[in-house]
Amino acid sequence: MIRVRNLFRLQADGQIKSSRLFGAMFSVLLLLLPVFCMLGSGPLFGQEANRQNGLDRKVLEAASAGDTEEVRQLLSQGANIESRGDADWRPLLAAATFGHSGTVRLLLEKGAHTEARDVQGNTALSVAAQQGNVEIVKQLLDKGANTEVANYVVKETPLELASFWGRTDVVKLLLDRRANIEVKNYSGWTPLAEAASKGQTDTVDLLLERGANIEAKDSTDATPLISAAANQPSDNISTIKLLIQKGAKVDARNQSGETALMRAAASGQGDLVRLLLEKGADRNAKDNNGETPTDFARRAKHPEVVRLIEKATR
């Protein structure tokens, strides 16, 4: 029994000694920590960091300005090809944004990452597609840029961005590279709905020619025709003529039971109301609340549209 107690005592003493030794070593480390920090922030370390930061800043500026030779020189000096600026801009994204195709070509040759994103989730392909820069879009696609990457907020792919802004040549190129023609953004809009909502008639025509679903519904069950009627784009008359000509249902309804005629009446678009009536839109249709196109126009204080619908009713 005495022997066992002695054994426990020896083990306890050993643990105490080990604990004290560890504590002493930890205290020494705490004392030396400021020294290590001073060494790490010494002149040589600080100078090298400043030099690298300067190179990275300059390469981003040169890419933004389209100074291809300066970019080449800075990269040879060690500038980071993926250096980040404000809003997570990188040289490739900056060059694509400002349309500098020569600089984009160089950066791609040097291995710039095609899928790098800014804070909004845009890639170089996204911005080039939105701006309609066919040459840069082609360069990026040839390097394998992903056509289906959507930005963070609106969830739009390069095809949707190009469609919304009417960049028909880019839309054609993206479709040739098998971009998804029925992809949807956060509102459920397809590229066709994007183009129709903005009155991009040529783009609408191309998308329909390539097989886009003319009755595709968004998250509210609105079709491209309803979206075009609701958003009052500058060229929506010709766009809506084309959609109807291609077979769009003139009295299609959204979840609220609203038709294109109701949306046009609510926004006071007299010419569009006249066109829809000529194309056979039901002037007596009622939404889920029992309101007719005339009610929509009257509630929105468009007396000229009220008269137009009432005249057609007689």
C-alpha positions as YAML, in Angstrom:
chain: A
units: angstrom
residues:
- id: 1
  name: MET
  ca: [0.00, 0.00, 0.00]
- id: 2
  name: ILE
  ca: [2.86, 2.35, 0.90]
- id: 3
  name: ARG
  ca: [4.57, 1.42, -2.33]
- id: 4
  name: VAL
  ca: [1.50, 2.30, -4.38]
- id: 5
  name: ARG
  ca: [1.13, 5.67, -2.63]
- id: 6
  name: ASN
  ca: [4.75, 6.45, -3.37]
- id: 7
  name: LEU
  ca: [4.20, 5.57, -7.00]
- id: 8
  name: PHE
  ca: [1.22, 7.98, -7.22]
- id: 9
  name: ARG
  ca: [3.29, 10.64, -5.48]
- id: 10
  name: LEU
  ca: [6.11, 10.25, -8.01]
- id: 11
  name: GLN
  ca: [3.66, 10.50, -10.92]
- id: 12
  name: ALA
  ca: [2.06, 13.61, -9.45]
- id: 13
  name: ASP
  ca: [5.44, 15.23, -8.89]
- id: 14
  name: GLY
  ca: [6.35, 14.51, -12.51]
- id: 15
  name: GLN
  ca: [3.14, 16.09, -13.78]
- id: 16
  name: ILE
  ca: [3.72, 19.16, -11.66]
- id: 17
  name: LYS
  ca: [7.27, 19.51, -12.93]
- id: 18
  name: SER
  ca: [6.11, 19.09, -16.56]
- id: 19
  name: SER
  ca: [3.40, 21.67, -16.05]
- id: 20
  name: ARG
  ca: [5.85, 24.14, -14.54]
- id: 21
  name: LEU
  ca: [8.29, 23.56, -17.40]
- id: 22
  name: PHE
  ca: [5.57, 24.18, -20.00]
- id: 23
  name: GLY
  ca: [4.51, 27.35, -18.19]
- id: 24
  name: ALA
  ca: [8.07, 28.64, -18.14]
- id: 25
  name: MET
  ca: [8.51, 27.97, -21.87]
- id: 26
  name: PHE
  ca: [5.23, 29.72, -22.65]
- id: 27
  name: SER
  ca: [6.32, 32.77, -20.63]
- id: 28
  name: VAL
  ca: [9.58, 32.93, -22.58]
- id: 29
  name: LEU
  ca: [7.68, 32.78, -25.87]
- id: 30
  name: LEU
  ca: [5.47, 35.65, -24.76]
- id: 31
  name: LEU
  ca: [8.55, 37.71, -23.95]
- id: 32
  name: LEU
  ca: [10.13, 36.94, -27.33]
- id: 33
  name: LEU
  ca: [6.98, 37.58, -29.37]
- id: 34
  name: PRO
  ca: [7.55, 41.36, -29.72]
- id: 35
  name: VAL
  ca: [11.09, 40.64, -30.89]
- id: 36
  name: PHE
  ca: [9.83, 38.30, -33.60]
- id: 37
  name: CYS
  ca: [7.31, 40.92, -34.70]
- id: 38
  name: MET
  ca: [10.02, 43.56, -34.92]
- id: 39
  name: LEU
  ca: [12.19, 41.26, -37.00]
- id: 40
  name: GLY
  ca: [9.25, 40.47, -39.30]
- id: 41
  name: SER
  ca: [8.54, 44.13, -39.89]
- id: 42
  name: GLY
  ca: [12.15, 45.05, -40.39]
- id: 43
  name: PRO
  ca: [13.42, 47.20, -43.25]
- id: 44
  name: LEU
  ca: [14.05, 44.33, -45.69]
- id: 45
  name: PHE
  ca: [10.67, 42.73, -45.12]
- id: 46
  name: GLY
  ca: [8.82, 46.05, -45.37]
- id: 47
  name: GLN
  ca: [10.66, 47.11, -48.51]
- id: 48
  name: GLU
  ca: [9.86, 43.86, -50.31]
- id: 49
  name: ALA
  ca: [6.18, 44.06, -49.35]
- id: 50
  name: ASN
  ca: [6.01, 47.68, -50.53]
- id: 51
  name: ARG
  ca: [7.69, 46.74, -53.80]
- id: 52
  name: GLN
  ca: [5.22, 43.91, -54.44]
- id: 53
  name: ASN
  ca: [2.24, 46.10, -53.58]
- id: 54
  name: GLY
  ca: [3.52, 48.74, -55.96]
- id: 55
  name: LEU
  ca: [3.88, 46.26, -58.81]
- id: 56
  name: ASP
  ca: [0.42, 44.83, -58.19]
- id: 57
  name: ARG
  ca: [-1.17, 48.27, -58.14]
- id: 58
  name: LYS
  ca: [0.63, 49.32, -61.32]
- id: 59
  name: VAL
  ca: [-0.32, 46.21, -63.29]
- id: 60
  name: LEU
  ca: [-3.98, 46.79, -62.45]
- id: 61
  name: GLU
  ca: [-3.70, 50.41, -63.56]
- id: 62
  name: ALA
  ca: [-1.91, 49.45, -66.77]
- id: 63
  name: ALA
  ca: [-4.55, 46.81, -67.58]
- id: 64
  name: SER
  ca: [-7.32, 49.35, -66.99]
- id: 65
  name: ALA
  ca: [-5.58, 51.79, -69.35]
- id: 66
  name: GLY
  ca: [-4.94, 49.14, -71.99]
- id: 67
  name: ASP
  ca: [-1.17, 49.62, -71.82]
- id: 68
  name: THR
  ca: [-0.29, 46.12, -72.97]
- id: 69
  name: GLU
  ca: [3.49, 46.57, -73.05]
- id: 70
  name: GLU
  ca: [3.49, 48.03, -69.55]
- id: 71
  name: VAL
  ca: [1.48, 45.06, -68.34]
- id: 72
  name: ARG
  ca: [3.98, 42.71, -69.98]
- id: 73
  name: GLN
  ca: [6.90, 44.50, -68.34]
- id: 74
  name: LEU
  ca: [5.30, 44.54, -64.89]
- id: 75
  name: LEU
  ca: [4.48, 40.85, -65.06]
- id: 76
  name: SER
  ca: [8.11, 40.10, -65.96]
- id: 77
  name: GLN
  ca: [9.13, 42.03, -62.84]
- id: 78
  name: GLY
  ca: [6.93, 39.86, -60.64]
- id: 79
  name: ALA
  ca: [3.58, 41.63, -60.57]
- id: 80
  name: ASN
  ca: [0.76, 39.31, -59.55]
- id: 81
  name: ILE
  ca: [-1.47, 38.59, -62.56]
- id: 82
  name: GLU
  ca: [-4.35, 38.07, -60.11]
- id: 83
  name: SER
  ca: [-3.71, 41.21, -58.07]
- id: 84
  name: ARG
  ca: [-6.91, 42.69, -56.63]
- id: 85
  name: GLY
  ca: [-8.05, 46.27, -56.55]
- id: 86
  name: ASP
  ca: [-11.23, 47.98, -55.40]
- id: 87
  name: ALA
  ca: [-14.36, 45.84, -55.72]
- id: 88
  name: ASP
  ca: [-12.09, 42.80, -56.28]
- id: 89
  name: TRP
  ca: [-11.15, 43.95, -59.76]
- id: 90
  name: ARG
  ca: [-8.28, 42.05, -61.32]
- id: 91
  name: PRO
  ca: [-6.23, 42.91, -64.41]
- id: 92
  name: LEU
  ca: [-8.23, 40.67, -66.77]
- id: 93
  name: LEU
  ca: [-11.57, 41.98, -65.55]
- id: 94
  name: ALA
  ca: [-10.32, 45.57, -65.77]
- id: 95
  name: ALA
  ca: [-9.03, 45.13, -69.31]
- id: 96
  name: ALA
  ca: [-12.28, 43.47, -70.42]
- id: 97
  name: THR
  ca: [-14.38, 46.19, -68.80]
- id: 98
  name: PHE
  ca: [-12.62, 48.94, -70.74]
- id: 99
  name: GLY
  ca: [-12.54, 46.98, -73.99]
- id: 100
  name: HIS
  ca: [-8.78, 46.50, -74.29]
- id: 101
  name: SER
  ca: [-8.65, 43.37, -76.42]
- id: 102
  name: GLY
  ca: [-4.86, 43.40, -76.83]
- id: 103
  name: THR
  ca: [-4.34, 43.48, -73.08]
- id: 104
  name: VAL
  ca: [-6.94, 40.77, -72.59]
- id: 105
  name: ARG
  ca: [-5.08, 38.59, -75.10]
- id: 106
  name: LEU
  ca: [-1.78, 39.04, -73.28]
- id: 107
  name: LEU
  ca: [-3.27, 38.31, -69.87]
- id: 108
  name: LEU
  ca: [-4.93, 35.16, -71.16]
- id: 109
  name: GLU
  ca: [-1.65, 34.03, -72.71]
- id: 110
  name: LYS
  ca: [0.04, 34.58, -69.34]
- id: 111
  name: GLY
  ca: [-2.53, 32.42, -67.58]
- id: 112
  name: ALA
  ca: [-5.03, 34.88, -66.10]
- id: 113
  name: HIS
  ca: [-7.97, 33.08, -64.48]
- id: 114
  name: THR
  ca: [-11.03, 33.50, -66.71]
- id: 115
  name: GLU
  ca: [-13.49, 32.80, -63.89]
- id: 116
  name: ALA
  ca: [-12.23, 35.41, -61.41]
- id: 117
  name: ARG
  ca: [-15.12, 37.55, -60.14]
- id: 118
  name: ASP
  ca: [-15.59, 41.03, -58.79]
- id: 119
  name: VAL
  ca: [-17.67, 41.73, -55.67]
- id: 120
  name: GLN
  ca: [-20.89, 41.54, -57.72]
- id: 121
  name: GLY
  ca: [-19.98, 38.17, -59.17]
- id: 122
  name: ASN
  ca: [-19.19, 39.42, -62.67]
- id: 123
  name: THR
  ca: [-16.52, 37.66, -64.69]
- id: 124
  name: ALA
  ca: [-14.59, 39.11, -67.62]
- id: 125
  name: LEU
  ca: [-17.03, 37.29, -69.93]
- id: 126
  name: SER
  ca: [-20.00, 38.86, -68.13]
- id: 127
  name: VAL
  ca: [-18.79, 42.41, -68.64]
- id: 128
  name: ALA
  ca: [-17.63, 41.83, -72.21]
- id: 129
  name: ALA
  ca: [-20.99, 40.29, -73.11]
- id: 130
  name: GLN
  ca: [-22.89, 43.15, -71.49]
- id: 131
  name: GLN
  ca: [-20.86, 45.68, -73.44]
- id: 132
  name: GLY
  ca: [-21.20, 43.80, -76.71]
- id: 133
  name: ASN
  ca: [-17.47, 43.35, -77.27]
- id: 134
  name: VAL
  ca: [-17.48, 40.41, -79.68]
- id: 135
  name: GLU
  ca: [-13.70, 40.20, -79.98]
- id: 136
  name: ILE
  ca: [-13.09, 39.93, -76.24]
- id: 137
  name: VAL
  ca: [-16.01, 37.53, -75.79]
- id: 138
  name: LYS
  ca: [-14.49, 35.29, -78.45]
- id: 139
  name: GLN
  ca: [-11.04, 35.45, -76.84]
- id: 140
  name: LEU
  ca: [-12.48, 34.42, -73.50]
- id: 141
  name: LEU
  ca: [-14.59, 31.62, -74.97]
- id: 142
  name: ASP
  ca: [-11.57, 30.29, -76.86]
- id: 143
  name: LYS
  ca: [-9.80, 30.04, -73.50]
- id: 144
  name: GLY
  ca: [-12.69, 28.08, -72.02]
- id: 145
  name: ALA
  ca: [-14.59, 30.79, -70.15]
- id: 146
  name: ASN
  ca: [-17.77, 29.41, -68.57]
- id: 147
  name: THR
  ca: [-20.91, 30.65, -70.32]
- id: 148
  name: GLU
  ca: [-23.18, 29.66, -67.42]
- id: 149
  name: VAL
  ca: [-21.62, 31.64, -64.56]
- id: 150
  name: ALA
  ca: [-24.28, 33.95, -63.11]
- id: 151
  name: ASN
  ca: [-23.59, 37.13, -61.15]
- id: 152
  name: TYR
  ca: [-24.48, 37.26, -57.46]
- id: 153
  name: VAL
  ca: [-27.42, 39.65, -57.24]
- id: 154
  name: VAL
  ca: [-29.62, 39.27, -60.32]
- id: 155
  name: LYS
  ca: [-28.28, 35.80, -61.19]
- id: 156
  name: GLU
  ca: [-27.72, 36.73, -64.82]
- id: 157
  name: THR
  ca: [-25.44, 34.77, -67.12]
- id: 158
  name: PRO
  ca: [-23.47, 36.39, -69.97]
- id: 159
  name: LEU
  ca: [-26.25, 35.39, -72.40]
- id: 160
  name: GLU
  ca: [-28.90, 37.09, -70.27]
- id: 161
  name: LEU
  ca: [-26.82, 40.25, -69.95]
- id: 162
  name: ALA
  ca: [-26.17, 40.37, -73.68]
- id: 163
  name: SER
  ca: [-29.87, 39.77, -74.39]
- id: 164
  name: PHE
  ca: [-31.06, 42.51, -72.03]
- id: 165
  name: TRP
  ca: [-28.73, 45.07, -73.61]
- id: 166
  name: GLY
  ca: [-29.49, 43.97, -77.16]
- id: 167
  name: ARG
  ca: [-25.98, 42.77, -78.00]
- id: 168
  name: THR
  ca: [-27.27, 40.56, -80.80]
- id: 169
  name: ASP
  ca: [-23.85, 39.63, -82.23]
- id: 170
  name: VAL
  ca: [-22.68, 38.48, -78.80]
- id: 171
  name: VAL
  ca: [-25.93, 36.57, -78.26]
- id: 172
  name: LYS
  ca: [-25.31, 34.74, -81.53]
- id: 173
  name: LEU
  ca: [-21.75, 33.91, -80.54]
- id: 174
  name: LEU
  ca: [-22.79, 32.63, -77.11]
- id: 175
  name: LEU
  ca: [-25.55, 30.50, -78.61]
- id: 176
  name: ASP
  ca: [-23.06, 29.11, -81.13]
- id: 177
  name: ARG
  ca: [-20.99, 28.03, -78.09]
- id: 178
  name: ARG
  ca: [-24.05, 26.28, -76.62]
- id: 179
  name: ALA
  ca: [-25.01, 28.78, -73.93]
- id: 180
  name: ASN
  ca: [-28.29, 27.76, -72.25]
- id: 181
  name: ILE
  ca: [-31.07, 29.60, -74.10]
- id: 182
  name: GLU
  ca: [-33.64, 28.85, -71.36]
- id: 183
  name: VAL
  ca: [-31.53, 29.84, -68.33]
- id: 184
  name: LYS
  ca: [-33.42, 31.99, -65.81]
- id: 185
  name: ASN
  ca: [-32.38, 34.86, -63.56]
- id: 186
  name: TYR
  ca: [-33.62, 35.39, -59.99]
- id: 187
  name: SER
  ca: [-36.96, 36.70, -61.34]
- id: 188
  name: GLY
  ca: [-37.38, 33.71, -63.60]
- id: 189
  name: TRP
  ca: [-36.72, 35.70, -66.77]
- id: 190
  name: THR
  ca: [-35.16, 33.83, -69.68]
- id: 191
  name: PRO
  ca: [-32.90, 35.58, -72.22]
- id: 192
  name: LEU
  ca: [-36.01, 36.04, -74.38]
- id: 193
  name: ALA
  ca: [-37.88, 37.76, -71.55]
- id: 194
  name: GLU
  ca: [-34.82, 39.92, -70.84]
- id: 195
  name: ALA
  ca: [-34.66, 41.07, -74.45]
- id: 196
  name: ALA
  ca: [-38.44, 41.51, -74.77]
- id: 197
  name: SER
  ca: [-38.67, 43.57, -71.58]
- id: 198
  name: LYS
  ca: [-36.14, 46.01, -73.00]
- id: 199
  name: GLY
  ca: [-37.63, 46.15, -76.50]
- id: 200
  name: GLN
  ca: [-34.59, 44.54, -78.15]
- id: 201
  name: THR
  ca: [-36.43, 43.40, -81.28]
- id: 202
  name: ASP
  ca: [-33.43, 42.09, -83.24]
- id: 203
  name: THR
  ca: [-32.27, 40.04, -80.27]
- id: 204
  name: VAL
  ca: [-35.80, 38.72, -79.70]
- id: 205
  name: ASP
  ca: [-35.92, 37.68, -83.35]
- id: 206
  name: LEU
  ca: [-32.62, 35.80, -83.08]
- id: 207
  name: LEU
  ca: [-33.60, 34.03, -79.86]
- id: 208
  name: LEU
  ca: [-36.90, 32.91, -81.37]
- id: 209
  name: GLU
  ca: [-35.08, 31.75, -84.49]
- id: 210
  name: ARG
  ca: [-32.82, 29.64, -82.25]
- id: 211
  name: GLY
  ca: [-35.81, 28.02, -80.55]
- id: 212
  name: ALA
  ca: [-36.41, 30.08, -77.40]
- id: 213
  name: ASN
  ca: [-39.70, 29.25, -75.66]
- id: 214
  name: ILE
  ca: [-42.07, 32.09, -76.54]
- id: 215
  name: GLU
  ca: [-44.37, 31.20, -73.63]
- id: 216
  name: ALA
  ca: [-41.67, 30.73, -70.97]
- id: 217
  name: LYS
  ca: [-43.00, 31.94, -67.60]
- id: 218
  name: ASP
  ca: [-41.14, 33.86, -64.94]
- id: 219
  name: SER
  ca: [-41.62, 33.58, -61.18]
- id: 220
  name: THR
  ca: [-44.96, 35.43, -61.48]
- id: 221
  name: ASP
  ca: [-46.06, 33.35, -64.50]
- id: 222
  name: ALA
  ca: [-45.62, 36.35, -66.81]
- id: 223
  name: THR
  ca: [-44.67, 35.50, -70.39]
- id: 224
  name: PRO
  ca: [-42.21, 37.54, -72.50]
- id: 225
  name: LEU
  ca: [-45.20, 39.30, -74.10]
- id: 226
  name: ILE
  ca: [-46.51, 40.44, -70.69]
- id: 227
  name: SER
  ca: [-43.01, 41.53, -69.63]
- id: 228
  name: ALA
  ca: [-42.63, 43.57, -72.81]
- id: 229
  name: ALA
  ca: [-46.02, 45.24, -72.27]
- id: 230
  name: ALA
  ca: [-45.30, 46.01, -68.61]
- id: 231
  name: ASN
  ca: [-41.85, 47.56, -68.91]
- id: 232
  name: GLN
  ca: [-42.44, 50.29, -71.49]
- id: 233
  name: PRO
  ca: [-39.17, 49.92, -73.43]
- id: 234
  name: SER
  ca: [-38.62, 52.39, -76.23]
- id: 235
  name: ASP
  ca: [-39.11, 49.82, -78.97]
- id: 236
  name: ASN
  ca: [-41.72, 47.57, -77.38]
- id: 237
  name: ILE
  ca: [-44.29, 48.13, -80.15]
- id: 238
  name: SER
  ca: [-42.14, 46.38, -82.78]
- id: 239
  name: THR
  ca: [-41.08, 43.76, -80.23]
- id: 240
  name: ILE
  ca: [-44.68, 42.94, -79.34]
- id: 241
  name: LYS
  ca: [-45.66, 42.86, -83.00]
- id: 242
  name: LEU
  ca: [-42.92, 40.32, -83.59]
- id: 243
  name: LEU
  ca: [-43.88, 38.19, -80.56]
- id: 244
  name: ILE
  ca: [-47.52, 38.06, -81.68]
- id: 245
  name: GLN
  ca: [-46.48, 37.35, -85.25]
- id: 246
  name: LYS
  ca: [-44.38, 34.44, -83.99]
- id: 247
  name: GLY
  ca: [-47.33, 33.00, -82.10]
- id: 248
  name: ALA
  ca: [-47.29, 34.51, -78.61]
- id: 249
  name: LYS
  ca: [-50.64, 34.15, -76.84]
- id: 250
  name: VAL
  ca: [-52.06, 37.66, -76.69]
- id: 251
  name: ASP
  ca: [-54.26, 36.88, -73.68]
- id: 252
  name: ALA
  ca: [-51.71, 34.91, -71.64]
- id: 253
  name: ARG
  ca: [-52.05, 35.63, -67.90]
- id: 254
  name: ASN
  ca: [-49.72, 35.91, -64.96]
- id: 255
  name: GLN
  ca: [-50.43, 34.65, -61.43]
- id: 256
  name: SER
  ca: [-52.63, 37.68, -60.75]
- id: 257
  name: GLY
  ca: [-54.67, 37.00, -63.86]
- id: 258
  name: GLU
  ca: [-53.26, 40.05, -65.65]
- id: 259
  name: THR
  ca: [-52.86, 40.16, -69.42]
- id: 260
  name: ALA
  ca: [-50.56, 42.22, -71.62]
- id: 261
  name: LEU
  ca: [-53.48, 44.54, -72.36]
- id: 262
  name: MET
  ca: [-54.03, 45.21, -68.66]
- id: 263
  name: ARG
  ca: [-50.33, 46.00, -68.12]
- id: 264
  name: ALA
  ca: [-50.27, 48.31, -71.15]
- id: 265
  name: ALA
  ca: [-53.45, 50.06, -69.96]
- id: 266
  name: ALA
  ca: [-52.04, 50.51, -66.46]
- id: 267
  name: SER
  ca: [-48.93, 52.23, -67.82]
- id: 268
  name: GLY
  ca: [-50.87, 54.45, -70.20]
- id: 269
  name: GLN
  ca: [-49.35, 53.13, -73.40]
- id: 270
  name: GLY
  ca: [-52.03, 54.15, -75.86]
- id: 271
  name: ASP
  ca: [-50.27, 52.94, -79.02]
- id: 272
  name: LEU
  ca: [-49.61, 49.55, -77.47]
- id: 273
  name: VAL
  ca: [-53.19, 49.25, -76.20]
- id: 274
  name: ARG
  ca: [-54.40, 49.98, -79.74]
- id: 275
  name: LEU
  ca: [-52.04, 47.35, -81.19]
- id: 276
  name: LEU
  ca: [-53.13, 44.67, -78.71]
- id: 277
  name: LEU
  ca: [-56.79, 45.40, -79.39]
- id: 278
  name: GLU
  ca: [-56.13, 45.13, -83.12]
- id: 279
  name: LYS
  ca: [-54.46, 41.77, -82.52]
- id: 280
  name: GLY
  ca: [-57.52, 40.45, -80.75]
- id: 281
  name: ALA
  ca: [-56.73, 41.05, -77.06]
- id: 282
  name: ASP
  ca: [-59.80, 40.50, -74.87]
- id: 283
  name: ARG
  ca: [-60.89, 43.97, -73.68]
- id: 284
  name: ASN
  ca: [-63.35, 42.39, -71.24]
- id: 285
  name: ALA
  ca: [-60.87, 40.04, -69.58]
- id: 286
  name: LYS
  ca: [-60.85, 40.16, -65.76]
- id: 287
  name: ASP
  ca: [-57.95, 39.59, -63.42]
- id: 288
  name: ASN
  ca: [-58.17, 37.71, -60.10]
- id: 289
  name: ASN
  ca: [-59.77, 40.77, -58.50]
- id: 290
  name: GLY
  ca: [-62.38, 41.10, -61.23]
- id: 291
  name: GLU
  ca: [-60.78, 44.19, -62.83]
- id: 292
  name: THR
  ca: [-60.81, 44.76, -66.59]
- id: 293
  name: PRO
  ca: [-58.25, 46.63, -68.75]
- id: 294
  name: THR
  ca: [-60.53, 49.68, -68.50]
- id: 295
  name: ASP
  ca: [-60.37, 49.48, -64.70]
- id: 296
  name: PHE
  ca: [-56.56, 49.36, -64.86]
- id: 297
  name: ALA
  ca: [-56.42, 52.49, -67.02]
- id: 298
  name: ARG
  ca: [-58.98, 54.34, -64.91]
- id: 299
  name: ARG
  ca: [-57.23, 53.50, -61.62]
- id: 300
  name: ALA
  ca: [-53.90, 54.68, -63.04]
- id: 301
  name: LYS
  ca: [-55.52, 57.93, -64.25]
- id: 302
  name: HIS
  ca: [-55.10, 57.43, -67.98]
- id: 303
  name: PRO
  ca: [-58.42, 58.79, -69.33]
- id: 304
  name: GLU
  ca: [-57.27, 58.69, -72.96]
- id: 305
  name: VAL
  ca: [-56.62, 54.94, -72.64]
- id: 306
  name: VAL
  ca: [-60.03, 54.48, -70.96]
- id: 307
  name: ARG
  ca: [-61.67, 56.17, -73.93]
- id: 308
  name: LEU
  ca: [-59.65, 54.09, -76.36]
- id: 309
  name: ILE
  ca: [-60.75, 50.80, -74.79]
- id: 310
  name: GLU
  ca: [-64.36, 51.90, -74.38]
- id: 311
  name: LYS
  ca: [-64.51, 53.01, -78.01]
- id: 312
  name: ALA
  ca: [-63.22, 49.61, -79.13]
- id: 313
  name: THR
  ca: [-65.82, 47.90, -76.94]
- id: 314
  name: ARG
  ca: [-68.73, 49.61, -78.66]
...
